[in-house]
Amino acid sequence: MPPRWPRQPDRQDPEFRKLDDRMNFAVHVAIAATINSGLWFFHNLKAATWEWLPWVTAGWVGVLLVHLLYIGAIANYSQTTNKSS
């Protein structure tokens, strides 16, 4: 069951931004796992010699680590002020 938000979702709300970023990361991980596992499955099934496949997987893992670093250490989830009012 997806998480329920007790109030109106708003990107200005720090708790909502944090949850939204983590859900986006989870989607990113799911897409990476799906595509990479499919590529490796067909690589093994066809006994193919895809020299590029380990590089694709390593690159995607690198991007996932950077994404995790961003949401875990760099992103600022403090209250923002709306200066356009």
Summary of the structure (lengths in Angstrom):
residues: 85
radius of gyration: 18.2
end to end distance: 37.0
largest distance: 61.3
contacts: 161
relative contact order: 0.14
helix: 64%
strand: 0%
